[in-house]
């Protein structure tokens, strides 16, 4: 039996086990997928164990490991190189090969919603997901982006990613968030609840599409505020499922991962957790 897992901290609420297990069932694979609590300082020992144990086929990485993992990998994709982040590991003959499926997941979710060639764009946040968002904007043909960061002085890694992508970066602080919503596409790469205070900044902007990477709770306060105001609002669930499907493709070798079954399982799980929270 092949083993896989998602690593991160905190990890108890991760939806990835639901998605991957649904995929393995649909593919007829007797594979095991679990969640493992892991901090950055624990990552080297975990990686050493996974590389030497032939049962392990791959890993998913979530915060705070997406950047910490990169120097520990034996090989990485071009996407990892330019973003400086990895959320996927494939174990191949004892070697750990990293990839970043967040980029593919975000891009597919945007294209599904009709976003093809945004005139301009802004990113809320400056973490690993923001770096993936810059890569998506580059794929859309944009040569620059506005970034709203709580601490503009602490975005060295994001600036480095922009340079590798050949993108210009204008960085403003939280007090100038209103400028982001003057862009046609806004990608919120912030954790749950972090964008709640930006509702006032969003009012009266010319934003045409908001993508909020949060999938729980949904809708977010920001998403609710913009929904219906001639703004297309995209939640984080489509991105999550698309990136997980790409992980399944890389880790199993299946060229057509069961996206529909994964999405159905995710929706069912989220509905179940919502019901439990109201009991």
C-alpha positions, 0 to 999 in steps of 0.5 A: 500500500502506498502512503501519502500525507499532508504536512503543516501546522495546524493541520487538523482542519485540512480538507486534503485528506478528503480530496485525495481519498476520494480520488484514490477510491475513484481510481481504484487505488488502495492508497492511504492519505493522512494528515501529519502535524509538522513545523519547519524545524521538524521537516528535515527529519520527516523528509529523511524518513519519507525518502528512505521508506519505499511505501511513501509516494508523495506529500502535500505541504501547507503553511508554514512549510511551503517555503521552508521545504524548497532547500530540502528537496532533491529536485524542483519544477520550474514553477517552484524555482520562480515562486520559491514555494512548493506545496507538492512532493513526489517520491521517486526512487528515494528522491524528493521532487517538488512542485507547486500546484497552487499556480495551476489550481488558481489559474484553472479556477480563474479561467473557469470563471471567465478570466482570460486577460485581465487589464491589471491586477492586485494581490492582497498578502505577501506570503507563499500563496501571493507568490503563486498568484504572481506566477498566475498573473504572469501567465495571464501576460501581466508585467506588473502587479500591485501588492498590499502587505501588512509589513511592506518592509518584510516582503524580500521573498515576494520581491525575489519571486517577482524578479524571477518572473520578470514582473514589476511590483508596487507594494503598499501598506494596509492603509492604502488597500483602497488602491487594490480595488481600483484594479480589475482583478484582485486576488486575496491570498490572505488567511481566513478573516484577515481581509474582513477589515478591507470591506470599506476599502473595497467599496466604490472600486472598479474591481471586476473579479475577486478571487479569495483563496479562503474556502472555509468559512465561505462566503468570507466577509469580503466576498459577501460585500462584493458579491452582486456589486457587478463583481465576479467572486470566486472562492477558494474551493475551486482552486483547492480542488484543481490543485489537489487534482494536479497533485493526484496526477503527479503522484499517481501518474493518472493523466485524468484525475477524478476532479468531479468526485473530488469536488463532490467529496469536498462539498459534502465534507464542508456541509457536514462540518458546517452542520456540526458547527451549528449543533 
